[in-house]
Amino acid sequence: MVILGGYTRLTSSGLSMVEWRPLMGIIPPIGDTQWLAVFHKYQQFPEYQKINQGMTLEAFKGIFLVEYAHRVLGRGIGVLFALPFLYFVITRKTRGILTLKLFAMLVLGGMQGLLGWYMVKSGLVKDPNVSQYRLTAHLILAVLIYAYILYVAFGLMLPQAQSKASQKLDASVSKLRKQGIALIALIIVMIMSGGFVAGIHAGFVYNTFPLMKGSFIPSGLFEQQPLWRNFFENELTVQFDHRMLAYSLCVLVPLYCLRVLQTSTNTSVRRAAMLFTSMLVVQVSLGISTLVMQVPVPLAVSHQGGALLLLSAAIWVVCKLGSARQNPG
C-alpha cells in the first residue's frame, strides 16, 4: 500500500480522481461515456489546465487507474481487516488488550483514508501540487500504522520472558532495547524528511554525491525567512537534512548492531542485528542511486520500500531483544 502510494506520487497520478466517494468510488468508469464524463471533471481543475493541457483520454486513463488502484487497495485492506476483526470480537476469540490494539488499527486505517483525501484536496485548488505538509503527514501515518501492526504481530509471534532468571537477564539488555527504540524513531524521522523531499521535488536537484553544489555543507541552507521554512520548503535544505539523517544512521546503526553482537548470545538476536546492518547498506545504496540517476521511478519506489524494510529490521531487533531468553537458540 505504501509502495503503491509512492508510485502514485512519482507518476503524478494522485490528482486524477477529483472526487472522494468512499462507497460508490469502488466502481471504475465503464464505457466511453463514463470515461469522458470523468475526464471532463478532471479538465475543470488546475492540474489539467496548468500542466496537462491537451492530454488525451488514453493518457488520462493511465494516471486515473493508478490512483484508483491505490484507493481501492486501501478500502480492500479495510474490509479484509474489519470483517475478521468483528467475527473474532463477536465469537470472543480475542479479548482484553489485544482487542483494543486491533480496534486502534481499524481506527487508524480510517483516519488514514480521510487524511489521504485531505491531502488530495490541497492540489485541487489554484496550485496543482499537493501540500508537502499534508503529503508527509499521510506518509508518516501510513508508516506508523505499519510499524504498529508489525510490533503487535511480533509480540504475538515471539515468546515472552517468564522466569525470574530470564527477567533478570532481560534487564542486562534493556539499555539496548531503549537505544533500538531511539533508532526506530530516527528512521521514522528520516522517512519524514524523505516525504518533504518528495513533496517539493527536492530529489530532482543537486544530483551529485557526496557533494552538494560542490561542497559538503553548501551555502544557501538558511536563505529563506523565517528560518523554519528552510527545513520544509527550501529544496537545498530539505535534501541536505535527508542526507545528514542518512549519514547519522550510517554511523549509529553499525555501532548499535556491534553492541548487540557483543552483548547477546542468542543466535536469532545476532542474526536480526546483522540483517539490520545489511538492510542499511541496501537502503543507502538505493538512496544514492536514486539521487544521482535523477529519481527514476523503479529506483525511487524501491528506495521507499527499502525504508520500510529498514524500519522492519529495527523493530525486529528490538522485539527479539525483549523475547524470552538471551541464550543460544
PyMOL commands that set and color helices and strands:
alter all, ss='L'
color gray80, all
select helices_A, chain A and resi 2-10+24-26+31-42+46-51+57-90+96-121+132-157+164-171+174-199+202-204+227-233+235-263+267-292+297-321
alter helices_A, ss='H'
color red, helices_A
deselect
rebuild
show_as cartoon
